[in-house]
């Protein structure tokens, strides 16, 4: 998370030469964890990554405090060009894909291997059939 916070700060401030340092941070993050957190994404608060391998968080994604992401989760852009917003205390289990301009309500649970392209209400449990 320190890597993301530093990259996000540099992306917003646009210091001279920060582009090179941002690329270096991204490379190190990918080498160590094989994951990609866009520095344009907004992570508001502390999120938990119990197994941080293969997690992808796209440019416009917004994650609030208490979100838990397990390995190989993807939060990405949908056909509508938008990115997901994940509210507080959501748990997203392994191999889940969440795409599009949708909202995942507070305390929702996304089951392993789920493909989510519609909003999930607060406290709901979403699982693929």
N, CA, C and O atoms as CSV, one atom per row, in Angstrom:
chain,resi,resn,atom,element,x,y,z
A,1,UNK,N,N,0.823,-1.196,0.000
A,1,UNK,CA,C,0.000,0.000,0.000
A,1,UNK,C,C,0.866,1.257,0.000
A,1,UNK,O,O,0.481,2.283,-0.561
A,2,UNK,N,N,2.031,1.172,0.629
A,2,UNK,CA,C,2.933,2.328,0.637
A,2,UNK,C,C,3.327,2.691,-0.789
A,2,UNK,O,O,3.411,3.867,-1.142
A,3,UNK,N,N,3.567,1.669,-1.599
A,3,UNK,CA,C,3.913,1.882,-3.002
A,3,UNK,C,C,2.784,2.637,-3.710
A,3,UNK,O,O,3.038,3.607,-4.425
A,4,UNK,N,N,1.536,2.193,-3.513
A,4,UNK,CA,C,0.390,2.865,-4.126
A,4,UNK,C,C,0.271,4.303,-3.645
A,4,UNK,O,O,0.103,5.217,-4.452
A,5,UNK,N,N,0.358,4.508,-2.335
A,5,UNK,CA,C,0.197,5.860,-1.774
A,5,UNK,C,C,1.242,6.827,-2.340
A,5,UNK,O,O,0.921,7.962,-2.694
A,6,UNK,N,N,2.486,6.369,-2.421
A,6,UNK,CA,C,3.549,7.211,-2.963
A,6,UNK,C,C,3.319,7.506,-4.441
A,6,UNK,O,O,3.456,8.650,-4.875
A,7,UNK,N,N,2.970,6.479,-5.217
A,7,UNK,CA,C,2.698,6.668,-6.645
A,7,UNK,C,C,1.511,7.577,-6.882
A,7,UNK,O,O,1.544,8.416,-7.782
A,8,UNK,N,N,0.463,7.425,-6.088
A,8,UNK,CA,C,-0.729,8.259,-6.200
A,8,UNK,C,C,-0.402,9.717,-5.890
A,8,UNK,O,O,-0.874,10.623,-6.577
A,9,UNK,N,N,0.400,9.939,-4.865
A,9,UNK,CA,C,0.818,11.295,-4.494
A,9,UNK,C,C,1.616,11.936,-5.627
A,9,UNK,O,O,1.362,13.083,-5.995
A,10,UNK,N,N,2.572,11.205,-6.175
A,10,UNK,CA,C,3.393,11.738,-7.270
A,10,UNK,C,C,2.565,11.999,-8.518
A,10,UNK,O,O,2.813,12.966,-9.239
A,11,UNK,N,N,1.574,11.137,-8.780
A,11,UNK,CA,C,0.714,11.308,-9.951
A,11,UNK,C,C,-0.104,12.600,-9.828
A,11,UNK,O,O,-0.289,13.316,-10.812
A,12,UNK,N,N,-0.586,12.889,-8.629
A,12,UNK,CA,C,-1.395,14.093,-8.424
A,12,UNK,C,C,-0.558,15.367,-8.465
A,12,UNK,O,O,-1.005,16.377,-9.009
A,13,UNK,N,N,0.652,15.338,-7.897
A,13,UNK,CA,C,1.481,16.541,-7.802
A,13,UNK,C,C,2.244,16.843,-9.084
A,13,UNK,O,O,2.570,18.002,-9.340
A,14,UNK,N,N,2.537,15.829,-9.898
A,14,UNK,CA,C,3.239,16.000,-11.176
A,14,UNK,C,C,4.559,16.751,-11.034
A,14,UNK,O,O,4.793,17.749,-11.716
A,15,UNK,N,N,5.414,16.262,-10.143
A,15,UNK,CA,C,6.745,16.830,-9.997
A,15,UNK,C,C,7.571,16.548,-11.254
A,15,UNK,O,O,7.329,15.550,-11.933
A,16,UNK,N,N,8.544,17.412,-11.575
A,16,UNK,CA,C,9.420,17.122,-12.713
A,16,UNK,C,C,10.186,15.816,-12.464
A,16,UNK,O,O,10.769,15.623,-11.397
A,17,UNK,N,N,10.178,14.943,-13.443
A,17,UNK,CA,C,10.888,13.676,-13.316
A,17,UNK,C,C,10.151,12.606,-12.540
A,17,UNK,O,O,10.672,11.505,-12.363
A,18,UNK,N,N,8.944,12.906,-12.070
A,18,UNK,CA,C,8.219,11.911,-11.271
A,18,UNK,C,C,7.725,10.751,-12.129
A,18,UNK,O,O,7.485,9.662,-11.607
A,19,UNK,N,N,7.568,10.964,-13.439
A,19,UNK,CA,C,7.115,9.899,-14.334
A,19,UNK,C,C,8.041,8.698,-14.296
A,19,UNK,O,O,7.582,7.556,-14.276
A,20,UNK,N,N,9.344,8.951,-14.285
A,20,UNK,CA,C,10.324,7.868,-14.219
A,20,UNK,C,C,10.187,7.104,-12.911
A,20,UNK,O,O,10.208,5.874,-12.903
A,21,UNK,N,N,10.046,7.835,-11.796
A,21,UNK,CA,C,9.934,7.202,-10.491
A,21,UNK,C,C,8.632,6.404,-10.385
A,21,UNK,O,O,8.610,5.333,-9.778
A,22,UNK,N,N,7.562,6.915,-10.967
A,22,UNK,CA,C,6.280,6.204,-10.970
A,22,UNK,C,C,6.412,4.881,-11.729
A,22,UNK,O,O,5.913,3.851,-11.276
A,23,UNK,N,N,7.078,4.914,-12.872
A,23,UNK,CA,C,7.292,3.684,-13.646
A,23,UNK,C,C,8.134,2.684,-12.855
A,23,UNK,O,O,7.880,1.480,-12.909
A,24,UNK,N,N,9.129,3.173,-12.125
A,24,UNK,CA,C,9.966,2.309,-11.293
A,24,UNK,C,C,9.126,1.648,-10.189
A,24,UNK,O,O,9.244,0.444,-9.958
A,25,UNK,N,N,8.285,2.429,-9.513
A,25,UNK,CA,C,7.424,1.879,-8.459
A,25,UNK,C,C,6.483,0.808,-9.007
A,25,UNK,O,O,6.299,-0.245,-8.397
A,26,UNK,N,N,5.893,1.093,-10.163
A,26,UNK,CA,C,4.958,0.154,-10.786
A,26,UNK,C,C,5.664,-1.161,-11.140
A,26,UNK,O,O,5.121,-2.247,-10.938
A,27,UNK,N,N,6.885,-1.038,-11.671
A,27,UNK,CA,C,7.661,-2.221,-12.042
A,27,UNK,C,C,7.982,-3.072,-10.809
A,27,UNK,O,O,7.840,-4.294,-10.845
A,28,UNK,N,N,8.409,-2.435,-9.732
A,28,UNK,CA,C,8.740,-3.161,-8.499
A,28,UNK,C,C,7.508,-3.849,-7.913
A,28,UNK,O,O,7.588,-4.985,-7.446
A,29,UNK,N,N,6.379,-3.160,-7.940
A,29,UNK,CA,C,5.134,-3.738,-7.439
A,29,UNK,C,C,4.761,-4.974,-8.254
A,29,UNK,O,O,4.368,-5.998,-7.696
A,30,UNK,N,N,4.884,-4.872,-9.567
A,30,UNK,CA,C,4.531,-5.997,-10.430
A,30,UNK,C,C,5.493,-7.161,-10.248
A,30,UNK,O,O,5.068,-8.316,-10.236
A,31,UNK,N,N,6.782,-6.874,-10.105
A,31,UNK,CA,C,7.778,-7.935,-9.911
A,31,UNK,C,C,7.539,-8.693,-8.605
A,31,UNK,O,O,7.653,-9.918,-8.567
A,32,UNK,N,N,7.211,-7.974,-7.549
A,32,UNK,CA,C,7.067,-8.609,-6.237
A,32,UNK,C,C,5.741,-9.347,-6.075
A,32,UNK,O,O,5.714,-10.454,-5.538
A,33,UNK,N,N,4.639,-8.746,-6.534
A,33,UNK,CA,C,3.312,-9.308,-6.273
A,33,UNK,C,C,2.515,-9.676,-7.527
A,33,UNK,O,O,1.431,-10.248,-7.416
A,34,UNK,N,N,3.029,-9.361,-8.708
A,34,UNK,CA,C,2.308,-9.611,-9.958
A,34,UNK,C,C,0.913,-8.977,-9.903
A,34,UNK,O,O,-0.068,-9.578,-10.342
A,35,UNK,N,N,0.838,-7.765,-9.362
A,35,UNK,CA,C,-0.433,-7.058,-9.294
A,35,UNK,C,C,-0.257,-5.638,-9.820
A,35,UNK,O,O,0.860,-5.133,-9.942
A,36,UNK,N,N,-1.392,-5.008,-10.128
A,36,UNK,CA,C,-1.374,-3.659,-10.689
A,36,UNK,C,C,-2.426,-2.820,-9.990
A,36,UNK,O,O,-3.621,-3.104,-10.080
A,37,UNK,N,N,-1.980,-1.789,-9.298
A,37,UNK,CA,C,-2.877,-0.805,-8.706
A,37,UNK,C,C,-2.643,0.486,-9.462
A,37,UNK,O,O,-1.563,1.069,-9.371
A,38,UNK,N,N,-3.641,0.945,-10.209
A,38,UNK,CA,C,-3.487,2.200,-10.921
A,38,UNK,C,C,-3.334,3.330,-9.914
A,38,UNK,O,O,-4.048,3.385,-8.913
A,39,UNK,N,N,-2.415,4.212,-10.183
A,39,UNK,CA,C,-2.213,5.358,-9.301
A,39,UNK,C,C,-3.321,6.396,-9.479
A,39,UNK,O,O,-3.391,7.363,-8.722
A,40,UNK,N,N,-4.179,6.201,-10.470
A,40,UNK,CA,C,-5.333,7.087,-10.664
A,40,UNK,C,C,-6.564,6.590,-9.904
A,40,UNK,O,O,-7.542,7.324,-9.759
A,41,UNK,N,N,-6.520,5.364,-9.427
A,41,UNK,CA,C,-7.625,4.821,-8.611
A,41,UNK,C,C,-7.620,5.528,-7.262
A,41,UNK,O,O,-6.595,6.048,-6.822
A,42,UNK,N,N,-8.775,5.539,-6.618
A,42,UNK,CA,C,-8.882,6.167,-5.301
A,42,UNK,C,C,-9.102,5.093,-4.245
A,42,UNK,O,O,-10.084,4.351,-4.289
A,43,UNK,N,N,-8.176,5.021,-3.297
A,43,UNK,CA,C,-8.331,4.107,-2.171
A,43,UNK,C,C,-8.471,4.986,-0.938
A,43,UNK,O,O,-7.506,5.587,-0.465
A,44,UNK,N,N,-9.694,5.046,-0.430
A,44,UNK,CA,C,-10.027,5.952,0.668
A,44,UNK,C,C,-10.043,5.185,1.978
A,44,UNK,O,O,-11.074,4.638,2.370
A,45,UNK,N,N,-8.929,5.144,2.640
A,45,UNK,CA,C,-8.825,4.404,3.894
A,45,UNK,C,C,-7.951,3.179,3.728
A,45,UNK,O,O,-7.196,3.058,2.764
A,46,UNK,N,N,-8.066,2.283,4.677
A,46,UNK,CA,C,-7.237,1.081,4.708
A,46,UNK,C,C,-7.990,-0.068,4.046
A,46,UNK,O,O,-9.154,-0.314,4.362
A,47,UNK,N,N,-7.331,-0.766,3.134
A,47,UNK,CA,C,-7.914,-1.973,2.559
A,47,UNK,C,C,-7.034,-3.154,2.953
A,47,UNK,O,O,-5.848,-2.988,3.239
A,48,UNK,N,N,-7.623,-4.345,2.965
A,48,UNK,CA,C,-6.882,-5.537,3.344
A,48,UNK,C,C,-6.617,-6.398,2.113
A,48,UNK,O,O,-7.495,-6.600,1.275
A,49,UNK,N,N,-5.389,-6.897,2.024
A,49,UNK,CA,C,-4.978,-7.768,0.925
A,49,UNK,C,C,-4.327,-9.016,1.523
A,49,UNK,O,O,-3.099,-9.095,1.564
A,50,UNK,N,N,-5.113,-9.994,1.989
A,50,UNK,CA,C,-4.530,-11.166,2.636
A,50,UNK,C,C,-3.574,-11.944,1.729
A,50,UNK,O,O,-2.568,-12.469,2.205
A,51,UNK,N,N,-3.872,-12.025,0.443
A,51,UNK,CA,C,-3.030,-12.699,-0.539
A,51,UNK,C,C,-2.914,-11.771,-1.746
A,51,UNK,O,O,-3.706,-11.897,-2.679
A,52,UNK,N,N,-1.953,-10.843,-1.759
A,52,UNK,CA,C,-1.947,-9.771,-2.757
A,52,UNK,C,C,-1.406,-10.150,-4.135
A,52,UNK,O,O,-0.860,-9.292,-4.829
A,53,UNK,N,N,-1.539,-11.381,-4.540
A,53,UNK,CA,C,-1.022,-11.815,-5.829
A,53,UNK,C,C,-2.091,-11.641,-6.903
A,53,UNK,O,O,-3.227,-12.083,-6.731
A,54,UNK,N,N,-1.728,-10.996,-8.009
A,54,UNK,CA,C,-2.582,-10.916,-9.182
A,54,UNK,C,C,-3.776,-9.993,-9.079
A,54,UNK,O,O,-4.727,-10.156,-9.844
A,55,UNK,N,N,-3.774,-9.043,-8.182
A,55,UNK,CA,C,-4.908,-8.121,-8.038
A,55,UNK,C,C,-4.748,-6.964,-9.022
A,55,UNK,O,O,-3.668,-6.384,-9.137
A,56,UNK,N,N,-5.819,-6.633,-9.725
A,56,UNK,CA,C,-5.822,-5.528,-10.684
A,56,UNK,C,C,-6.872,-4.516,-10.231
A,56,UNK,O,O,-8.040,-4.862,-10.054
A,57,UNK,N,N,-6.448,-3.258,-10.044
A,57,UNK,CA,C,-7.373,-2.178,-9.716
A,57,UNK,C,C,-7.206,-1.110,-10.790
A,57,UNK,O,O,-6.159,-0.468,-10.874
A,58,UNK,N,N,-8.237,-0.919,-11.611
A,58,UNK,CA,C,-8.184,-0.016,-12.751
A,58,UNK,C,C,-8.231,1.452,-12.377
A,58,UNK,O,O,-8.464,1.813,-11.223
A,59,UNK,N,N,-8.001,2.300,-13.389
A,59,UNK,CA,C,-7.848,3.753,-13.243
A,59,UNK,C,C,-8.917,4.447,-12.411
A,59,UNK,O,O,-8.588,5.158,-11.461
A,60,UNK,N,N,-10.166,4.261,-12.740
A,60,UNK,CA,C,-11.227,5.024,-12.088
A,60,UNK,C,C,-11.891,4.327,-10.915
A,60,UNK,O,O,-12.894,4.822,-10.402
A,61,UNK,N,N,-11.368,3.209,-10.481
A,61,UNK,CA,C,-11.967,2.464,-9.374
A,61,UNK,C,C,-11.866,3.253,-8.075
A,61,UNK,O,O,-10.889,3.962,-7.837
A,62,UNK,N,N,-12.890,3.119,-7.240
A,62,UNK,CA,C,-12.903,3.781,-5.932
A,62,UNK,C,C,-13.171,2.709,-4.883
A,62,UNK,O,O,-14.160,1.982,-4.966
A,63,UNK,N,N,-12.284,2.616,-3.897
A,63,UNK,CA,C,-12.437,1.653,-2.810
A,63,UNK,C,C,-12.449,2.411,-1.497
A,63,UNK,O,O,-11.602,3.271,-1.259
A,64,UNK,N,N,-13.415,2.089,-0.642
A,64,UNK,CA,C,-13.534,2.738,0.649
A,64,UNK,C,C,-12.905,1.872,1.738
A,64,UNK,O,O,-12.473,0.749,1.477
A,65,UNK,N,N,-12.858,2.395,2.943
A,65,UNK,CA,C,-12.220,1.754,4.095
A,65,UNK,C,C,-12.788,0.356,4.378
A,65,UNK,O,O,-13.997,0.134,4.309
A,66,UNK,N,N,-11.896,-0.565,4.692
A,66,UNK,CA,C,-12.314,-1.882,5.139
A,66,UNK,C,C,-12.573,-2.902,4.053
A,66,UNK,O,O,-13.030,-4.005,4.351
A,67,UNK,N,N,-12.295,-2.572,2.799
A,67,UNK,CA,C,-12.490,-3.521,1.708
A,67,UNK,C,C,-11.412,-4.601,1.801
A,67,UNK,O,O,-10.247,-4.300,2.060
A,68,UNK,N,N,-11.805,-5.853,1.591
A,68,UNK,CA,C,-10.857,-6.971,1.581
A,68,UNK,C,C,-10.851,-7.580,0.193
A,68,UNK,O,O,-11.893,-7.985,-0.322
A,69,UNK,N,N,-9.670,-7.643,-0.412
A,69,UNK,CA,C,-9.500,-8.235,-1.748
A,69,UNK,C,C,-8.574,-9.441,-1.637
A,69,UNK,O,O,-7.456,-9.328,-1.135
A,70,UNK,N,N,-9.040,-10.586,-2.105
A,70,UNK,CA,C,-8.196,-11.770,-2.143
A,70,UNK,C,C,-7.522,-11.868,-3.507
A,70,UNK,O,O,-7.753,-11.019,-4.369
A,71,UNK,N,N,-6.697,-12.885,-3.715
A,71,UNK,CA,C,-5.872,-12.982,-4.914
A,71,UNK,C,C,-6.679,-13.031,-6.202
A,71,UNK,O,O,-7.812,-13.512,-6.241
A,72,UNK,N,N,-6.050,-12.511,-7.259
A,72,UNK,CA,C,-6.574,-12.545,-8.627
A,72,UNK,C,C,-7.933,-11.883,-8.804
A,72,UNK,O,O,-8.742,-12.353,-9.604
A,73,UNK,N,N,-8.201,-10.808,-8.079
A,73,UNK,CA,C,-9.422,-10.016,-8.270
A,73,UNK,C,C,-9.146,-8.915,-9.284
A,73,UNK,O,O,-8.045,-8.365,-9.329
A,74,UNK,N,N,-10.138,-8.600,-10.089
A,74,UNK,CA,C,-10.005,-7.541,-11.079
A,74,UNK,C,C,-11.137,-6.543,-10.909
A,74,UNK,O,O,-12.306,-6.926,-10.876
A,75,UNK,N,N,-10.795,-5.259,-10.800
A,75,UNK,CA,C,-11.765,-4.179,-10.811
A,75,UNK,C,C,-11.428,-3.341,-12.032
A,75,UNK,O,O,-10.427,-2.624,-12.041
A,76,UNK,N,N,-12.260,-3.430,-13.064
A,76,UNK,CA,C,-11.896,-2.812,-14.323
A,76,UNK,C,C,-13.006,-2.080,-15.026
A,76,UNK,O,O,-14.135,-1.985,-14.546
A,77,UNK,N,N,-12.643,-1.566,-16.181
A,77,UNK,CA,C,-13.530,-0.748,-16.995
A,77,UNK,C,C,-14.505,-1.621,-17.768
A,77,UNK,O,O,-14.128,-2.656,-18.318
A,78,UNK,N,N,-15.759,-1.195,-17.806
A,78,UNK,CA,C,-16.779,-1.909,-18.560
A,78,UNK,C,C,-17.014,-1.261,-19.911
A,78,UNK,O,O,-16.322,-0.315,-20.286
A,79,UNK,N,N,-17.985,-1.770,-20.633
A,79,UNK,CA,C,-18.325,-1.221,-21.949
A,79,UNK,C,C,-18.760,0.234,-21.856
A,79,UNK,O,O,-18.567,1.012,-22.790
A,80,UNK,N,N,-19.356,0.596,-20.710
A,80,UNK,CA,C,-19.830,1.966,-20.510
A,80,UNK,C,C,-18.692,2.946,-20.227
A,80,UNK,O,O,-18.923,4.151,-20.125
A,81,UNK,N,N,-17.479,2.442,-20.101
A,81,UNK,CA,C,-16.329,3.305,-19.852
A,81,UNK,C,C,-16.113,3.638,-18.389
A,81,UNK,O,O,-15.165,4.347,-18.050
A,82,UNK,N,N,-16.976,3.140,-17.515
A,82,UNK,CA,C,-16.865,3.450,-16.098
A,82,UNK,C,C,-16.172,2.352,-15.315
A,82,UNK,O,O,-15.952,1.246,-15.808
A,83,UNK,N,N,-15.835,2.690,-14.083
A,83,UNK,CA,C,-15.161,1.766,-13.176
A,83,UNK,C,C,-16.015,1.565,-11.932
A,83,UNK,O,O,-16.851,2.413,-11.619
A,84,UNK,N,N,-15.822,0.460,-11.217
A,84,UNK,CA,C,-16.648,0.185,-10.034
A,84,UNK,C,C,-16.293,1.042,-8.819
A,84,UNK,O,O,-15.165,1.509,-8.666
A,85,UNK,N,N,-17.291,1.229,-7.969
A,85,UNK,CA,C,-17.114,1.856,-6.665
A,85,UNK,C,C,-17.452,0.791,-5.632
A,85,UNK,O,O,-18.543,0.222,-5.648
A,86,UNK,N,N,-16.505,0.525,-4.734
A,86,UNK,CA,C,-16.682,-0.513,-3.721
A,86,UNK,C,C,-16.736,0.180,-2.363
A,86,UNK,O,O,-15.758,0.791,-1.932
A,87,UNK,N,N,-17.885,0.082,-1.693
A,87,UNK,CA,C,-18.076,0.774,-0.430
A,87,UNK,C,C,-17.490,-0.005,0.745
A,87,UNK,O,O,-16.882,-1.057,0.549
A,88,UNK,N,N,-17.669,0.506,1.961
A,88,UNK,CA,C,-17.006,0.002,3.167
A,88,UNK,C,C,-17.322,-1.457,3.488
A,88,UNK,O,O,-18.429,-1.947,3.268
A,89,UNK,N,N,-16.294,-2.131,4.020
A,89,UNK,CA,C,-16.396,-3.481,4.574
A,89,UNK,C,C,-16.903,-4.531,3.600
A,89,UNK,O,O,-17.596,-5.465,4.003
A,90,UNK,N,N,-16.573,-4.393,2.341
A,90,UNK,CA,C,-16.921,-5.392,1.330
A,90,UNK,C,C,-15.814,-6.442,1.286
A,90,UNK,O,O,-14.635,-6.114,1.419
A,91,UNK,N,N,-16.195,-7.693,1.102
A,91,UNK,CA,C,-15.222,-8.773,0.939
A,91,UNK,C,C,-15.361,-9.312,-0.479
A,91,UNK,O,O,-16.450,-9.693,-0.908
A,92,UNK,N,N,-14.245,-9.339,-1.197
A,92,UNK,CA,C,-14.230,-9.862,-2.563
A,92,UNK,C,C,-13.287,-11.060,-2.574
A,92,UNK,O,O,-12.077,-10.916,-2.397
A,93,UNK,N,N,-13.858,-12.242,-2.785
A,93,UNK,CA,C,-13.091,-13.481,-2.723
A,93,UNK,C,C,-12.335,-13.742,-4.035
A,93,UNK,O,O,-12.572,-13.051,-5.026
A,94,UNK,N,N,-11.425,-14.736,-4.053
A,94,UNK,CA,C,-10.508,-14.946,-5.179
A,94,UNK,C,C,-11.181,-15.116,-6.538
A,94,UNK,O,O,-12.297,-15.623,-6.649
A,95,UNK,N,N,-10.464,-14.678,-7.555
A,95,UNK,CA,C,-10.816,-14.849,-8.972
A,95,UNK,C,C,-12.118,-14.154,-9.354
A,95,UNK,O,O,-12.795,-14.591,-10.284
A,96,UNK,N,N,-12.478,-13.088,-8.660
A,96,UNK,CA,C,-13.686,-12.328,-8.985
A,96,UNK,C,C,-13.349,-11.207,-9.952
A,96,UNK,O,O,-12.273,-10.613,-9.886
A,97,UNK,N,N,-14.281,-10.929,-10.848
A,97,UNK,CA,C,-14.115,-9.860,-11.823
A,97,UNK,C,C,-15.285,-8.896,-11.645
A,97,UNK,O,O,-16.449,-9.292,-11.722
A,98,UNK,N,N,-14.964,-7.640,-11.409
A,98,UNK,CA,C,-15.987,-6.609,-11.225
A,98,UNK,C,C,-15.710,-5.521,-12.249
A,98,UNK,O,O,-14.675,-4.856,-12.184
A,99,UNK,N,N,-16.625,-5.333,-13.194
A,99,UNK,CA,C,-16.380,-4.354,-14.246
A,99,UNK,C,C,-17.579,-3.440,-14.442
A,99,UNK,O,O,-18.720,-3.805,-14.159
A,100,UNK,N,N,-17.289,-2.244,-14.933
A,100,UNK,CA,C,-18.329,-1.292,-15.281
A,100,UNK,C,C,-18.578,-0.262,-14.203
A,100,UNK,O,O,-18.044,-0.347,-13.097
A,101,UNK,N,N,-19.394,0.704,-14.543
A,101,UNK,CA,C,-19.750,1.782,-13.605
A,101,UNK,C,C,-20.865,1.270,-12.698
A,101,UNK,O,O,-22.040,1.583,-12.887
A,102,UNK,N,N,-20.465,0.478,-11.714
A,102,UNK,CA,C,-21.415,-0.126,-10.787
A,102,UNK,C,C,-20.989,0.173,-9.361
A,102,UNK,O,O,-19.879,0.644,-9.114
A,103,UNK,N,N,-21.890,-0.108,-8.424
A,103,UNK,CA,C,-21.601,0.100,-7.009
A,103,UNK,C,C,-21.788,-1.213,-6.262
A,103,UNK,O,O,-22.763,-1.935,-6.469
A,104,UNK,N,N,-20.834,-1.501,-5.394
A,104,UNK,CA,C,-20.927,-2.656,-4.509
A,104,UNK,C,C,-21.221,-2.085,-3.126
A,104,UNK,O,O,-20.369,-1.421,-2.535
A,105,UNK,N,N,-22.413,-2.336,-2.609
A,105,UNK,CA,C,-22.876,-1.744,-1.353
A,105,UNK,C,C,-22.089,-2.199,-0.135
A,105,UNK,O,O,-21.386,-3.209,-0.172
A,106,UNK,N,N,-22.217,-1.438,0.944
A,106,UNK,CA,C,-21.517,-1.740,2.198
A,106,UNK,C,C,-21.809,-3.158,2.673
A,106,UNK,O,O,-22.935,-3.645,2.569
A,107,UNK,N,N,-20.773,-3.812,3.196
A,107,UNK,CA,C,-20.846,-5.142,3.801
A,107,UNK,C,C,-21.359,-6.222,2.853
A,107,UNK,O,O,-21.859,-7.254,3.299
A,108,UNK,N,N,-21.236,-5.987,1.551
A,108,UNK,CA,C,-21.595,-7.017,0.579
A,108,UNK,C,C,-20.458,-8.026,0.495
A,108,UNK,O,O,-19.315,-7.727,0.840
A,109,UNK,N,N,-20.791,-9.219,0.035
A,109,UNK,CA,C,-19.791,-10.266,-0.145
A,109,UNK,C,C,-19.885,-10.744,-1.590
A,109,UNK,O,O,-20.964,-11.082,-2.077
A,110,UNK,N,N,-18.742,-10.765,-2.267
A,110,UNK,CA,C,-18.664,-11.256,-3.638
A,110,UNK,C,C,-17.968,-12.617,-3.581
A,110,UNK,O,O,-16.809,-12.708,-3.176
A,111,UNK,N,N,-18.666,-13.656,-3.982
A,111,UNK,CA,C,-18.147,-15.017,-3.897
A,111,UNK,C,C,-17.007,-15.281,-4.863
A,111,UNK,O,O,-16.821,-14.544,-5.831
A,112,UNK,N,N,-16.252,-16.321,-4.601
A,112,UNK,CA,C,-15.107,-16.693,-5.425
A,112,UNK,C,C,-15.537,-17.008,-6.852
A,112,UNK,O,O,-16.548,-17.674,-7.075
A,113,UNK,N,N,-14.762,-16.526,-7.807
A,113,UNK,CA,C,-15.016,-16.811,-9.210
A,113,UNK,C,C,-16.210,-16.081,-9.802
A,113,UNK,O,O,-16.713,-16.487,-10.850
A,114,UNK,N,N,-16.672,-15.029,-9.172
A,114,UNK,CA,C,-17.857,-14.303,-9.643
A,114,UNK,C,C,-17.503,-13.294,-10.721
A,114,UNK,O,O,-16.419,-12.710,-10.723
A,115,UNK,N,N,-18.442,-13.102,-11.637
A,115,UNK,CA,C,-18.340,-12.055,-12.651
A,115,UNK,C,C,-19.468,-11.072,-12.365
A,115,UNK,O,O,-20.642,-11.414,-12.509
A,116,UNK,N,N,-19.117,-9.848,-11.958
A,116,UNK,CA,C,-20.107,-8.864,-11.532
A,116,UNK,C,C,-20.114,-7.701,-12.518
A,116,UNK,O,O,-19.108,-7.010,-12.675
A,117,UNK,N,N,-21.252,-7.486,-13.184
A,117,UNK,CA,C,-21.386,-6.340,-14.073
A,117,UNK,C,C,-22.672,-5.553,-13.789
A,117,UNK,O,O,-23.096,-4.724,-14.594
A,118,UNK,N,N,-23.283,-5.827,-12.629
A,118,UNK,CA,C,-24.458,-5.092,-12.157
A,118,UNK,C,C,-24.223,-4.721,-10.704
A,118,UNK,O,O,-23.511,-5.424,-9.986
A,119,UNK,N,N,-24.813,-3.630,-10.275
A,119,UNK,CA,C,-24.640,-3.183,-8.895
A,119,UNK,C,C,-25.138,-4.229,-7.904
A,119,UNK,O,O,-26.090,-4.961,-8.177
A,120,UNK,N,N,-24.478,-4.285,-6.749
A,120,UNK,CA,C,-24.837,-5.223,-5.680
A,120,UNK,C,C,-25.282,-4.385,-4.491
A,120,UNK,O,O,-24.582,-3.455,-4.088
A,121,UNK,N,N,-26.433,-4.706,-3.932
A,121,UNK,CA,C,-26.981,-3.896,-2.836
A,121,UNK,C,C,-26.229,-4.134,-1.532
A,121,UNK,O,O,-25.459,-5.085,-1.396
A,122,UNK,N,N,-26.471,-3.256,-0.600
A,122,UNK,CA,C,-25.827,-3.299,0.713
A,122,UNK,C,C,-26.140,-4.606,1.432
A,122,UNK,O,O,-27.298,-5.013,1.516
A,123,UNK,N,N,-25.104,-5.260,1.950
A,123,UNK,CA,C,-25.267,-6.488,2.711
A,123,UNK,C,C,-25.577,-7.738,1.910
A,123,UNK,O,O,-25.764,-8.809,2.489
A,124,UNK,N,N,-25.636,-7.627,0.599
A,124,UNK,CA,C,-25.984,-8.781,-0.250
A,124,UNK,C,C,-24.813,-9.732,-0.413
A,124,UNK,O,O,-23.655,-9.350,-0.244
A,125,UNK,N,N,-25.126,-10.963,-0.740
A,125,UNK,CA,C,-24.110,-11.954,-1.067
A,125,UNK,C,C,-24.286,-12.297,-2.535
A,125,UNK,O,O,-25.336,-12.789,-2.948
A,126,UNK,N,N,-23.245,-12.031,-3.324
A,126,UNK,CA,C,-23.301,-12.275,-4.769
A,126,UNK,C,C,-22.411,-13.464,-5.087
A,126,UNK,O,O,-21.243,-13.494,-4.700
A,127,UNK,N,N,-22.959,-14.437,-5.787
A,127,UNK,CA,C,-22.149,-15.568,-6.235
A,127,UNK,C,C,-22.592,-15.974,-7.626
A,127,UNK,O,O,-23.770,-15.876,-7.971
A,128,UNK,N,N,-21.639,-16.430,-8.418
A,128,UNK,CA,C,-21.975,-16.895,-9.766
A,128,UNK,C,C,-22.683,-18.224,-9.685
A,128,UNK,O,O,-22.460,-19.004,-8.759
A,129,UNK,N,N,-23.532,-18.477,-10.652
A,129,UNK,CA,C,-24.294,-19.730,-10.668
A,129,UNK,C,C,-23.536,-20.799,-11.394
A,129,UNK,O,O,-24.018,-21.925,-11.511
